[in-house]
Amino acid sequence: MLVLTGELDVVSAPELAQCLNEALAEGHARVTLDLSELEFVDSAGVSVLIKGKQDAESNGRTLVLRHPTEQVHRVFALVGLADWLSD
């Protein structure tokens, strides 16, 4: 499980992309991201999460996004991806 804290934006998104790539390359069947401490996410952050989920699924794996904050939930609802979030 990876715990995301602070802001997921154009500055931090590449680091998350690298972490997700490494986790998926290690062959984990399920990678869980805890979003309970994520205060902000912008389009760059959402893009990394979308790509991570697509990459996981194309390799028979699962990327789970858990415990979103209100702000994160709002952003995902706006882009039509709220169903990707779980408590």
PyMOL Python script that loads the backbone (N, CA, C, O; Angstrom):
from pymol import cmd

cmd.read_pdbstr("""\
ATOM      1  N   MET A   1       0.842  -1.172   0.000  1.00  0.00           N
ATOM      2  CA  MET A   1       0.000   0.000   0.000  1.00  0.00           C
ATOM      3  C   MET A   1       0.890   1.238   0.000  1.00  0.00           C
ATOM      4  O   MET A   1       1.868   1.328   0.743  1.00  0.00           O
ATOM      5  N   LEU A   2       0.523   2.183  -0.851  1.00  0.00           N
ATOM      6  CA  LEU A   2       1.211   3.463  -0.893  1.00  0.00           C
ATOM      7  C   LEU A   2       0.278   4.515  -0.297  1.00  0.00           C
ATOM      8  O   LEU A   2      -0.901   4.577  -0.645  1.00  0.00           O
ATOM      9  N   VAL A   3       0.812   5.338   0.600  1.00  0.00           N
ATOM     10  CA  VAL A   3       0.027   6.412   1.202  1.00  0.00           C
ATOM     11  C   VAL A   3       0.452   7.723   0.552  1.00  0.00           C
ATOM     12  O   VAL A   3       1.617   8.115   0.621  1.00  0.00           O
ATOM     13  N   LEU A   4      -0.507   8.393  -0.080  1.00  0.00           N
ATOM     14  CA  LEU A   4      -0.217   9.668  -0.726  1.00  0.00           C
ATOM     15  C   LEU A   4      -0.541  10.794   0.239  1.00  0.00           C
ATOM     16  O   LEU A   4      -1.609  10.807   0.851  1.00  0.00           O
ATOM     17  N   THR A   5       0.382  11.739   0.376  1.00  0.00           N
ATOM     18  CA  THR A   5       0.182  12.864   1.279  1.00  0.00           C
ATOM     19  C   THR A   5       0.416  14.173   0.538  1.00  0.00           C
ATOM     20  O   THR A   5       1.108  14.219  -0.479  1.00  0.00           O
ATOM     21  N   GLY A   6      -0.174  15.228   1.072  1.00  0.00           N
ATOM     22  CA  GLY A   6       0.058  16.555   0.514  1.00  0.00           C
ATOM     23  C   GLY A   6      -0.662  16.767  -0.793  1.00  0.00           C
ATOM     24  O   GLY A   6      -1.878  16.597  -0.883  1.00  0.00           O
ATOM     25  N   GLU A   7       0.103  17.145  -1.819  1.00  0.00           N
ATOM     26  CA  GLU A   7      -0.469  17.487  -3.113  1.00  0.00           C
ATOM     27  C   GLU A   7       0.044  16.550  -4.202  1.00  0.00           C
ATOM     28  O   GLU A   7       1.228  16.219  -4.261  1.00  0.00           O
ATOM     29  N   LEU A   8      -0.872  16.141  -5.052  1.00  0.00           N
ATOM     30  CA  LEU A   8      -0.520  15.364  -6.229  1.00  0.00           C
ATOM     31  C   LEU A   8      -0.753  16.275  -7.427  1.00  0.00           C
ATOM     32  O   LEU A   8      -1.876  16.440  -7.906  1.00  0.00           O
ATOM     33  N   ASP A   9       0.340  16.856  -7.891  1.00  0.00           N
ATOM     34  CA  ASP A   9       0.236  17.867  -8.938  1.00  0.00           C
ATOM     35  C   ASP A   9       1.345  17.670  -9.960  1.00  0.00           C
ATOM     36  O   ASP A   9       2.034  16.650  -9.965  1.00  0.00           O
ATOM     37  N   VAL A  10       1.502  18.664 -10.824  1.00  0.00           N
ATOM     38  CA  VAL A  10       2.480  18.571 -11.909  1.00  0.00           C
ATOM     39  C   VAL A  10       3.902  18.335 -11.385  1.00  0.00           C
ATOM     40  O   VAL A  10       4.732  17.763 -12.091  1.00  0.00           O
ATOM     41  N   VAL A  11       4.187  18.768 -10.163  1.00  0.00           N
ATOM     42  CA  VAL A  11       5.515  18.589  -9.584  1.00  0.00           C
ATOM     43  C   VAL A  11       5.702  17.169  -9.043  1.00  0.00           C
ATOM     44  O   VAL A  11       6.743  16.550  -9.262  1.00  0.00           O
ATOM     45  N   SER A  12       4.697  16.658  -8.340  1.00  0.00           N
ATOM     46  CA  SER A  12       4.834  15.357  -7.678  1.00  0.00           C
ATOM     47  C   SER A  12       4.341  14.179  -8.515  1.00  0.00           C
ATOM     48  O   SER A  12       4.680  13.034  -8.214  1.00  0.00           O
ATOM     49  N   ALA A  13       3.560  14.429  -9.544  1.00  0.00           N
ATOM     50  CA  ALA A  13       2.992  13.344 -10.349  1.00  0.00           C
ATOM     51  C   ALA A  13       4.047  12.416 -10.961  1.00  0.00           C
ATOM     52  O   ALA A  13       3.848  11.201 -10.953  1.00  0.00           O
ATOM     53  N   PRO A  14       5.165  12.938 -11.490  1.00  0.00           N
ATOM     54  CA  PRO A  14       6.169  12.025 -12.057  1.00  0.00           C
ATOM     55  C   PRO A  14       6.736  11.028 -11.033  1.00  0.00           C
ATOM     56  O   PRO A  14       7.034   9.883 -11.373  1.00  0.00           O
ATOM     57  N   GLU A  15       6.879  11.470  -9.793  1.00  0.00           N
ATOM     58  CA  GLU A  15       7.379  10.564  -8.747  1.00  0.00           C
ATOM     59  C   GLU A  15       6.373   9.442  -8.494  1.00  0.00           C
ATOM     60  O   GLU A  15       6.758   8.282  -8.347  1.00  0.00           O
ATOM     61  N   LEU A  16       5.091   9.783  -8.442  1.00  0.00           N
ATOM     62  CA  LEU A  16       4.071   8.746  -8.259  1.00  0.00           C
ATOM     63  C   LEU A  16       4.064   7.801  -9.450  1.00  0.00           C
ATOM     64  O   LEU A  16       3.954   6.587  -9.280  1.00  0.00           O
ATOM     65  N   ALA A  17       4.182   8.347 -10.650  1.00  0.00           N
ATOM     66  CA  ALA A  17       4.204   7.495 -11.846  1.00  0.00           C
ATOM     67  C   ALA A  17       5.334   6.472 -11.753  1.00  0.00           C
ATOM     68  O   ALA A  17       5.146   5.302 -12.085  1.00  0.00           O
ATOM     69  N   GLN A  18       6.498   6.911 -11.304  1.00  0.00           N
ATOM     70  CA  GLN A  18       7.632   6.005 -11.154  1.00  0.00           C
ATOM     71  C   GLN A  18       7.338   4.937 -10.100  1.00  0.00           C
ATOM     72  O   GLN A  18       7.623   3.760 -10.319  1.00  0.00           O
ATOM     73  N   CYS A  19       6.775   5.333  -8.968  1.00  0.00           N
ATOM     74  CA  CYS A  19       6.439   4.373  -7.906  1.00  0.00           C
ATOM     75  C   CYS A  19       5.428   3.343  -8.397  1.00  0.00           C
ATOM     76  O   CYS A  19       5.561   2.153  -8.113  1.00  0.00           O
ATOM     77  N   LEU A  20       4.411   3.802  -9.138  1.00  0.00           N
ATOM     78  CA  LEU A  20       3.405   2.877  -9.669  1.00  0.00           C
ATOM     79  C   LEU A  20       4.031   1.923 -10.676  1.00  0.00           C
ATOM     80  O   LEU A  20       3.738   0.728 -10.663  1.00  0.00           O
ATOM     81  N   ASN A  21       4.879   2.433 -11.536  1.00  0.00           N
ATOM     82  CA  ASN A  21       5.549   1.574 -12.516  1.00  0.00           C
ATOM     83  C   ASN A  21       6.377   0.500 -11.822  1.00  0.00           C
ATOM     84  O   ASN A  21       6.366  -0.661 -12.232  1.00  0.00           O
ATOM     85  N   GLU A  22       7.094   0.889 -10.772  1.00  0.00           N
ATOM     86  CA  GLU A  22       7.920  -0.067 -10.032  1.00  0.00           C
ATOM     87  C   GLU A  22       7.052  -1.124  -9.350  1.00  0.00           C
ATOM     88  O   GLU A  22       7.360  -2.315  -9.405  1.00  0.00           O
ATOM     89  N   ALA A  23       5.963  -0.685  -8.705  1.00  0.00           N
ATOM     90  CA  ALA A  23       5.081  -1.624  -8.010  1.00  0.00           C
ATOM     91  C   ALA A  23       4.464  -2.614  -8.997  1.00  0.00           C
ATOM     92  O   ALA A  23       4.380  -3.809  -8.710  1.00  0.00           O
ATOM     93  N   LEU A  24       4.037  -2.125 -10.148  1.00  0.00           N
ATOM     94  CA  LEU A  24       3.438  -3.013 -11.139  1.00  0.00           C
ATOM     95  C   LEU A  24       4.482  -3.922 -11.771  1.00  0.00           C
ATOM     96  O   LEU A  24       4.181  -5.071 -12.097  1.00  0.00           O
ATOM     97  N   ALA A  25       5.698  -3.432 -11.950  1.00  0.00           N
ATOM     98  CA  ALA A  25       6.773  -4.246 -12.517  1.00  0.00           C
ATOM     99  C   ALA A  25       7.176  -5.377 -11.572  1.00  0.00           C
ATOM    100  O   ALA A  25       7.645  -6.426 -12.015  1.00  0.00           O
ATOM    101  N   GLU A  26       6.992  -5.160 -10.272  1.00  0.00           N
ATOM    102  CA  GLU A  26       7.321  -6.198  -9.288  1.00  0.00           C
ATOM    103  C   GLU A  26       6.299  -7.323  -9.297  1.00  0.00           C
ATOM    104  O   GLU A  26       6.485  -8.340  -8.630  1.00  0.00           O
ATOM    105  N   GLY A  27       5.226  -7.145 -10.045  1.00  0.00           N
ATOM    106  CA  GLY A  27       4.253  -8.219 -10.190  1.00  0.00           C
ATOM    107  C   GLY A  27       3.176  -8.278  -9.132  1.00  0.00           C
ATOM    108  O   GLY A  27       2.476  -9.285  -9.020  1.00  0.00           O
ATOM    109  N   HIS A  28       3.028  -7.220  -8.353  1.00  0.00           N
ATOM    110  CA  HIS A  28       1.955  -7.210  -7.358  1.00  0.00           C
ATOM    111  C   HIS A  28       0.606  -7.299  -8.068  1.00  0.00           C
ATOM    112  O   HIS A  28       0.340  -6.542  -9.001  1.00  0.00           O
ATOM    113  N   ALA A  29      -0.232  -8.211  -7.629  1.00  0.00           N
ATOM    114  CA  ALA A  29      -1.541  -8.375  -8.253  1.00  0.00           C
ATOM    115  C   ALA A  29      -2.455  -7.194  -7.939  1.00  0.00           C
ATOM    116  O   ALA A  29      -3.340  -6.847  -8.721  1.00  0.00           O
ATOM    117  N   ARG A  30      -2.221  -6.588  -6.781  1.00  0.00           N
ATOM    118  CA  ARG A  30      -3.072  -5.482  -6.344  1.00  0.00           C
ATOM    119  C   ARG A  30      -2.200  -4.410  -5.716  1.00  0.00           C
ATOM    120  O   ARG A  30      -1.424  -4.685  -4.801  1.00  0.00           O
ATOM    121  N   VAL A  31      -2.331  -3.193  -6.211  1.00  0.00           N
ATOM    122  CA  VAL A  31      -1.630  -2.054  -5.638  1.00  0.00           C
ATOM    123  C   VAL A  31      -2.706  -1.117  -5.080  1.00  0.00           C
ATOM    124  O   VAL A  31      -3.622  -0.711  -5.795  1.00  0.00           O
ATOM    125  N   THR A  32      -2.579  -0.784  -3.801  1.00  0.00           N
ATOM    126  CA  THR A  32      -3.562   0.083  -3.160  1.00  0.00           C
ATOM    127  C   THR A  32      -2.931   1.425  -2.835  1.00  0.00           C
ATOM    128  O   THR A  32      -1.837   1.496  -2.275  1.00  0.00           O
ATOM    129  N   LEU A  33      -3.642   2.488  -3.195  1.00  0.00           N
ATOM    130  CA  LEU A  33      -3.223   3.842  -2.861  1.00  0.00           C
ATOM    131  C   LEU A  33      -4.177   4.388  -1.809  1.00  0.00           C
ATOM    132  O   LEU A  33      -5.383   4.472  -2.038  1.00  0.00           O
ATOM    133  N   ASP A  34      -3.636   4.757  -0.665  1.00  0.00           N
ATOM    134  CA  ASP A  34      -4.418   5.381   0.403  1.00  0.00           C
ATOM    135  C   ASP A  34      -4.389   6.886   0.166  1.00  0.00           C
ATOM    136  O   ASP A  34      -3.331   7.512   0.218  1.00  0.00           O
ATOM    137  N   LEU A  35      -5.564   7.459  -0.096  1.00  0.00           N
ATOM    138  CA  LEU A  35      -5.666   8.885  -0.419  1.00  0.00           C
ATOM    139  C   LEU A  35      -6.127   9.728   0.760  1.00  0.00           C
ATOM    140  O   LEU A  35      -6.443  10.905   0.587  1.00  0.00           O
ATOM    141  N   SER A  36      -6.171   9.153   1.949  1.00  0.00           N
ATOM    142  CA  SER A  36      -6.746   9.843   3.112  1.00  0.00           C
ATOM    143  C   SER A  36      -5.957  11.070   3.547  1.00  0.00           C
ATOM    144  O   SER A  36      -6.490  11.920   4.261  1.00  0.00           O
ATOM    145  N   GLU A  37      -4.709  11.179   3.135  1.00  0.00           N
ATOM    146  CA  GLU A  37      -3.893  12.337   3.508  1.00  0.00           C
ATOM    147  C   GLU A  37      -3.556  13.211   2.304  1.00  0.00           C
ATOM    148  O   GLU A  37      -2.715  14.105   2.391  1.00  0.00           O
ATOM    149  N   LEU A  38      -4.218  12.945   1.185  1.00  0.00           N
ATOM    150  CA  LEU A  38      -3.993  13.721  -0.028  1.00  0.00           C
ATOM    151  C   LEU A  38      -4.890  14.960   0.013  1.00  0.00           C
ATOM    152  O   LEU A  38      -6.116  14.853  -0.016  1.00  0.00           O
ATOM    153  N   GLU A  39      -4.273  16.110   0.078  1.00  0.00           N
ATOM    154  CA  GLU A  39      -5.017  17.360   0.244  1.00  0.00           C
ATOM    155  C   GLU A  39      -5.462  17.980  -1.073  1.00  0.00           C
ATOM    156  O   GLU A  39      -6.440  18.726  -1.114  1.00  0.00           O
ATOM    157  N   PHE A  40      -4.742  17.671  -2.151  1.00  0.00           N
ATOM    158  CA  PHE A  40      -5.018  18.318  -3.435  1.00  0.00           C
ATOM    159  C   PHE A  40      -4.587  17.414  -4.567  1.00  0.00           C
ATOM    160  O   PHE A  40      -3.565  16.733  -4.474  1.00  0.00           O
ATOM    161  N   VAL A  41      -5.365  17.405  -5.637  1.00  0.00           N
ATOM    162  CA  VAL A  41      -4.978  16.692  -6.851  1.00  0.00           C
ATOM    163  C   VAL A  41      -5.379  17.555  -8.046  1.00  0.00           C
ATOM    164  O   VAL A  41      -6.487  18.090  -8.095  1.00  0.00           O
ATOM    165  N   ASP A  42      -4.462  17.684  -9.009  1.00  0.00           N
ATOM    166  CA  ASP A  42      -4.777  18.451 -10.209  1.00  0.00           C
ATOM    167  C   ASP A  42      -4.835  17.497 -11.403  1.00  0.00           C
ATOM    168  O   ASP A  42      -4.768  16.278 -11.244  1.00  0.00           O
ATOM    169  N   SER A  43      -4.960  18.070 -12.591  1.00  0.00           N
ATOM    170  CA  SER A  43      -5.118  17.238 -13.786  1.00  0.00           C
ATOM    171  C   SER A  43      -3.906  16.334 -14.033  1.00  0.00           C
ATOM    172  O   SER A  43      -4.061  15.219 -14.531  1.00  0.00           O
ATOM    173  N   ALA A  44      -2.717  16.799 -13.694  1.00  0.00           N
ATOM    174  CA  ALA A  44      -1.526  15.959 -13.863  1.00  0.00           C
ATOM    175  C   ALA A  44      -1.599  14.743 -12.945  1.00  0.00           C
ATOM    176  O   ALA A  44      -1.251  13.631 -13.342  1.00  0.00           O
ATOM    177  N   GLY A  45      -2.054  14.965 -11.716  1.00  0.00           N
ATOM    178  CA  GLY A  45      -2.204  13.857 -10.772  1.00  0.00           C
ATOM    179  C   GLY A  45      -3.266  12.874 -11.217  1.00  0.00           C
ATOM    180  O   GLY A  45      -3.062  11.662 -11.150  1.00  0.00           O
ATOM    181  N   VAL A  46      -4.407  13.392 -11.675  1.00  0.00           N
ATOM    182  CA  VAL A  46      -5.476  12.524 -12.168  1.00  0.00           C
ATOM    183  C   VAL A  46      -4.974  11.710 -13.362  1.00  0.00           C
ATOM    184  O   VAL A  46      -5.275  10.523 -13.479  1.00  0.00           O
ATOM    185  N   SER A  47      -4.216  12.345 -14.237  1.00  0.00           N
ATOM    186  CA  SER A  47      -3.682  11.647 -15.411  1.00  0.00           C
ATOM    187  C   SER A  47      -2.783  10.481 -15.018  1.00  0.00           C
ATOM    188  O   SER A  47      -2.851   9.413 -15.626  1.00  0.00           O
ATOM    189  N   VAL A  48      -1.947  10.677 -14.011  1.00  0.00           N
ATOM    190  CA  VAL A  48      -1.068   9.597 -13.545  1.00  0.00           C
ATOM    191  C   VAL A  48      -1.902   8.446 -12.980  1.00  0.00           C
ATOM    192  O   VAL A  48      -1.595   7.277 -13.219  1.00  0.00           O
ATOM    193  N   LEU A  49      -2.944   8.776 -12.239  1.00  0.00           N
ATOM    194  CA  LEU A  49      -3.797   7.731 -11.666  1.00  0.00           C
ATOM    195  C   LEU A  49      -4.556   6.985 -12.764  1.00  0.00           C
ATOM    196  O   LEU A  49      -4.698   5.764 -12.695  1.00  0.00           O
ATOM    197  N   ILE A  50      -5.040   7.698 -13.764  1.00  0.00           N
ATOM    198  CA  ILE A  50      -5.722   7.046 -14.887  1.00  0.00           C
ATOM    199  C   ILE A  50      -4.766   6.106 -15.610  1.00  0.00           C
ATOM    200  O   ILE A  50      -5.107   4.953 -15.872  1.00  0.00           O
ATOM    201  N   LYS A  51      -3.582   6.589 -15.930  1.00  0.00           N
ATOM    202  CA  LYS A  51      -2.597   5.752 -16.627  1.00  0.00           C
ATOM    203  C   LYS A  51      -2.208   4.545 -15.777  1.00  0.00           C
ATOM    204  O   LYS A  51      -2.085   3.433 -16.290  1.00  0.00           O
ATOM    205  N   GLY A  52      -2.016   4.767 -14.470  1.00  0.00           N
ATOM    206  CA  GLY A  52      -1.677   3.661 -13.579  1.00  0.00           C
ATOM    207  C   GLY A  52      -2.757   2.599 -13.556  1.00  0.00           C
ATOM    208  O   GLY A  52      -2.464   1.404 -13.588  1.00  0.00           O
ATOM    209  N   LYS A  53      -4.002   3.032 -13.500  1.00  0.00           N
ATOM    210  CA  LYS A  53      -5.120   2.080 -13.478  1.00  0.00           C
ATOM    211  C   LYS A  53      -5.193   1.319 -14.808  1.00  0.00           C
ATOM    212  O   LYS A  53      -5.399   0.106 -14.821  1.00  0.00           O
ATOM    213  N   GLN A  54      -5.026   2.030 -15.910  1.00  0.00           N
ATOM    214  CA  GLN A  54      -5.053   1.376 -17.218  1.00  0.00           C
ATOM    215  C   GLN A  54      -3.900   0.392 -17.371  1.00  0.00           C
ATOM    216  O   GLN A  54      -4.091  -0.716 -17.872  1.00  0.00           O
ATOM    217  N   ASP A  55      -2.705   0.792 -16.942  1.00  0.00           N
ATOM    218  CA  ASP A  55      -1.545  -0.095 -17.021  1.00  0.00           C
ATOM    219  C   ASP A  55      -1.759  -1.348 -16.173  1.00  0.00           C
ATOM    220  O   ASP A  55      -1.453  -2.461 -16.601  1.00  0.00           O
ATOM    221  N   ALA A  56      -2.286  -1.149 -14.969  1.00  0.00           N
ATOM    222  CA  ALA A  56      -2.536  -2.284 -14.082  1.00  0.00           C
ATOM    223  C   ALA A  56      -3.517  -3.257 -14.732  1.00  0.00           C
ATOM    224  O   ALA A  56      -3.265  -4.460 -14.798  1.00  0.00           O
ATOM    225  N   GLU A  57      -4.626  -2.725 -15.206  1.00  0.00           N
ATOM    226  CA  GLU A  57      -5.663  -3.582 -15.776  1.00  0.00           C
ATOM    227  C   GLU A  57      -5.201  -4.281 -17.054  1.00  0.00           C
ATOM    228  O   GLU A  57      -5.589  -5.421 -17.311  1.00  0.00           O
ATOM    229  N   SER A  58      -4.385  -3.611 -17.847  1.00  0.00           N
ATOM    230  CA  SER A  58      -3.908  -4.235 -19.086  1.00  0.00           C
ATOM    231  C   SER A  58      -2.945  -5.388 -18.800  1.00  0.00           C
ATOM    232  O   SER A  58      -2.683  -6.216 -19.672  1.00  0.00           O
ATOM    233  N   ASN A  59      -2.421  -5.436 -17.570  1.00  0.00           N
ATOM    234  CA  ASN A  59      -1.527  -6.514 -17.170  1.00  0.00           C
ATOM    235  C   ASN A  59      -2.180  -7.475 -16.180  1.00  0.00           C
ATOM    236  O   ASN A  59      -1.495  -8.255 -15.518  1.00  0.00           O
ATOM    237  N   GLY A  60      -3.510  -7.415 -16.085  1.00  0.00           N
ATOM    238  CA  GLY A  60      -4.237  -8.331 -15.208  1.00  0.00           C
ATOM    239  C   GLY A  60      -4.098  -8.013 -13.733  1.00  0.00           C
ATOM    240  O   GLY A  60      -4.291  -8.884 -12.884  1.00  0.00           O
ATOM    241  N   ARG A  61      -3.766  -6.775 -13.425  1.00  0.00           N
ATOM    242  CA  ARG A  61      -3.601  -6.363 -12.029  1.00  0.00           C
ATOM    243  C   ARG A  61      -4.674  -5.340 -11.659  1.00  0.00           C
ATOM    244  O   ARG A  61      -5.457  -4.914 -12.508  1.00  0.00           O
ATOM    245  N   THR A  62      -4.700  -4.955 -10.396  1.00  0.00           N
ATOM    246  CA  THR A  62      -5.707  -4.021  -9.909  1.00  0.00           C
ATOM    247  C   THR A  62      -5.046  -2.859  -9.194  1.00  0.00           C
ATOM    248  O   THR A  62      -4.144  -3.056  -8.379  1.00  0.00           O
ATOM    249  N   LEU A  63      -5.491  -1.654  -9.494  1.00  0.00           N
ATOM    250  CA  LEU A  63      -5.077  -0.459  -8.762  1.00  0.00           C
ATOM    251  C   LEU A  63      -6.297   0.035  -8.011  1.00  0.00           C
ATOM    252  O   LEU A  63      -7.320   0.361  -8.613  1.00  0.00           O
ATOM    253  N   VAL A  64      -6.183   0.089  -6.681  1.00  0.00           N
ATOM    254  CA  VAL A  64      -7.296   0.479  -5.826  1.00  0.00           C
ATOM    255  C   VAL A  64      -7.003   1.843  -5.214  1.00  0.00           C
ATOM    256  O   VAL A  64      -5.922   2.071  -4.672  1.00  0.00           O
ATOM    257  N   LEU A  65      -7.971   2.741  -5.305  1.00  0.00           N
ATOM    258  CA  LEU A  65      -7.855   4.081  -4.721  1.00  0.00           C
ATOM    259  C   LEU A  65      -8.788   4.139  -3.526  1.00  0.00           C
ATOM    260  O   LEU A  65     -10.008   4.103  -3.682  1.00  0.00           O
ATOM    261  N   ARG A  66      -8.203   4.230  -2.305  1.00  0.00           N
ATOM    262  CA  ARG A  66      -9.010   4.141  -1.082  1.00  0.00           C
ATOM    263  C   ARG A  66      -8.957   5.408  -0.267  1.00  0.00           C
ATOM    264  O   ARG A  66      -7.995   6.175  -0.326  1.00  0.00           O
ATOM    265  N   HIS A  67     -10.014   5.609   0.497  1.00  0.00           N
ATOM    266  CA  HIS A  67     -10.128   6.680   1.490  1.00  0.00           C
ATOM    267  C   HIS A  67      -9.854   8.075   0.926  1.00  0.00           C
ATOM    268  O   HIS A  67      -9.006   8.795   1.452  1.00  0.00           O
ATOM    269  N   PRO A  68     -10.557   8.462  -0.131  1.00  0.00           N
ATOM    270  CA  PRO A  68     -10.311   9.797  -0.686  1.00  0.00           C
ATOM    271  C   PRO A  68     -10.799  10.895   0.254  1.00  0.00           C
ATOM    272  O   PRO A  68     -11.795  10.734   0.959  1.00  0.00           O
ATOM    273  N   THR A  69     -10.087  11.997   0.249  1.00  0.00           N
ATOM    274  CA  THR A  69     -10.554  13.178   0.979  1.00  0.00           C
ATOM    275  C   THR A  69     -11.704  13.790   0.175  1.00  0.00           C
ATOM    276  O   THR A  69     -11.946  13.399  -0.967  1.00  0.00           O
ATOM    277  N   GLU A  70     -12.402  14.742   0.773  1.00  0.00           N
ATOM    278  CA  GLU A  70     -13.509  15.396   0.069  1.00  0.00           C
ATOM    279  C   GLU A  70     -13.042  16.049  -1.224  1.00  0.00           C
ATOM    280  O   GLU A  70     -13.710  15.944  -2.252  1.00  0.00           O
ATOM    281  N   GLN A  71     -11.894  16.723  -1.174  1.00  0.00           N
ATOM    282  CA  GLN A  71     -11.388  17.421  -2.353  1.00  0.00           C
ATOM    283  C   GLN A  71     -11.085  16.430  -3.469  1.00  0.00           C
ATOM    284  O   GLN A  71     -11.430  16.669  -4.626  1.00  0.00           O
ATOM    285  N   VAL A  72     -10.451  15.335  -3.131  1.00  0.00           N
ATOM    286  CA  VAL A  72     -10.110  14.328  -4.138  1.00  0.00           C
ATOM    287  C   VAL A  72     -11.393  13.721  -4.707  1.00  0.00           C
ATOM    288  O   VAL A  72     -11.508  13.530  -5.918  1.00  0.00           O
ATOM    289  N   HIS A  73     -12.335  13.426  -3.851  1.00  0.00           N
ATOM    290  CA  HIS A  73     -13.601  12.858  -4.305  1.00  0.00           C
ATOM    291  C   HIS A  73     -14.303  13.825  -5.260  1.00  0.00           C
ATOM    292  O   HIS A  73     -14.847  13.409  -6.283  1.00  0.00           O
ATOM    293  N   ARG A  74     -14.287  15.091  -4.929  1.00  0.00           N
ATOM    294  CA  ARG A  74     -14.920  16.112  -5.764  1.00  0.00           C
ATOM    295  C   ARG A  74     -14.286  16.146  -7.167  1.00  0.00           C
ATOM    296  O   ARG A  74     -14.991  16.188  -8.175  1.00  0.00           O
ATOM    297  N   VAL A  75     -12.967  16.129  -7.212  1.00  0.00           N
ATOM    298  CA  VAL A  75     -12.266  16.146  -8.499  1.00  0.00           C
ATOM    299  C   VAL A  75     -12.622  14.909  -9.323  1.00  0.00           C
ATOM    300  O   VAL A  75     -12.904  15.017 -10.516  1.00  0.00           O
ATOM    301  N   PHE A  76     -12.609  13.751  -8.697  1.00  0.00           N
ATOM    302  CA  PHE A  76     -12.935  12.527  -9.417  1.00  0.00           C
ATOM    303  C   PHE A  76     -14.389  12.518  -9.880  1.00  0.00           C
ATOM    304  O   PHE A  76     -14.697  11.996 -10.952  1.00  0.00           O
ATOM    305  N   ALA A  77     -15.275  13.088  -9.082  1.00  0.00           N
ATOM    306  CA  ALA A  77     -16.675  13.194  -9.492  1.00  0.00           C
ATOM    307  C   ALA A  77     -16.804  14.112 -10.708  1.00  0.00           C
ATOM    308  O   ALA A  77     -17.568  13.821 -11.629  1.00  0.00           O
ATOM    309  N   LEU A  78     -16.064  15.211 -10.711  1.00  0.00           N
ATOM    310  CA  LEU A  78     -16.115  16.165 -11.827  1.00  0.00           C
ATOM    311  C   LEU A  78     -15.649  15.544 -13.142  1.00  0.00           C
ATOM    312  O   LEU A  78     -16.169  15.874 -14.208  1.00  0.00           O
ATOM    313  N   VAL A  79     -14.682  14.659 -13.066  1.00  0.00           N
ATOM    314  CA  VAL A  79     -14.168  14.042 -14.296  1.00  0.00           C
ATOM    315  C   VAL A  79     -14.838  12.694 -14.584  1.00  0.00           C
ATOM    316  O   VAL A  79     -14.434  11.983 -15.505  1.00  0.00           O
ATOM    317  N   GLY A  80     -15.851  12.348 -13.804  1.00  0.00           N
ATOM    318  CA  GLY A  80     -16.617  11.136 -14.056  1.00  0.00           C
ATOM    319  C   GLY A  80     -15.966   9.850 -13.601  1.00  0.00           C
ATOM    320  O   GLY A  80     -16.286   8.778 -14.114  1.00  0.00           O
ATOM    321  N   LEU A  81     -15.048   9.940 -12.638  1.00  0.00           N
ATOM    322  CA  LEU A  81     -14.336   8.745 -12.179  1.00  0.00           C
ATOM    323  C   LEU A  81     -14.575   8.427 -10.702  1.00  0.00           C
ATOM    324  O   LEU A  81     -13.795   7.693 -10.095  1.00  0.00           O
ATOM    325  N   ALA A  82     -15.638   8.967 -10.127  1.00  0.00           N
ATOM    326  CA  ALA A  82     -15.895   8.745  -8.699  1.00  0.00           C
ATOM    327  C   ALA A  82     -16.069   7.261  -8.376  1.00  0.00           C
ATOM    328  O   ALA A  82     -15.795   6.838  -7.253  1.00  0.00           O
ATOM    329  N   ASP A  83     -16.518   6.471  -9.347  1.00  0.00           N
ATOM    330  CA  ASP A  83     -16.704   5.040  -9.092  1.00  0.00           C
ATOM    331  C   ASP A  83     -15.379   4.295  -8.931  1.00  0.00           C
ATOM    332  O   ASP A  83     -15.373   3.130  -8.535  1.00  0.00           O
ATOM    333  N   TRP A  84     -14.265   4.950  -9.231  1.00  0.00           N
ATOM    334  CA  TRP A  84     -12.949   4.343  -9.007  1.00  0.00           C
ATOM    335  C   TRP A  84     -12.545   4.388  -7.538  1.00  0.00           C
ATOM    336  O   TRP A  84     -11.631   3.672  -7.128  1.00  0.00           O
ATOM    337  N   LEU A  85     -13.207   5.213  -6.750  1.00  0.00           N
ATOM    338  CA  LEU A  85     -12.826   5.433  -5.356  1.00  0.00           C
ATOM    339  C   LEU A  85     -13.562   4.486  -4.432  1.00  0.00           C
ATOM    340  O   LEU A  85     -14.738   4.187  -4.644  1.00  0.00           O
ATOM    341  N   SER A  86     -12.871   4.011  -3.403  1.00  0.00           N
ATOM    342  CA  SER A  86     -13.510   3.167  -2.398  1.00  0.00           C
ATOM    343  C   SER A  86     -13.128   3.656  -1.007  1.00  0.00           C
ATOM    344  O   SER A  86     -12.097   4.298  -0.807  1.00  0.00           O
ATOM    345  N   ASP A  87     -13.991   3.330  -0.062  1.00  0.00           N
ATOM    346  CA  ASP A  87     -13.735   3.737   1.326  1.00  0.00           C
ATOM    347  C   ASP A  87     -12.869   2.757   2.065  1.00  0.00           C
ATOM    348  O   ASP A  87     -12.568   2.963   3.240  1.00  0.00           O
TER     349      ASP A  87
END
""", "prot")
cmd.dss("prot")
cmd.show_as("cartoon", "prot")
cmd.util.cbc("prot")
cmd.orient("prot")
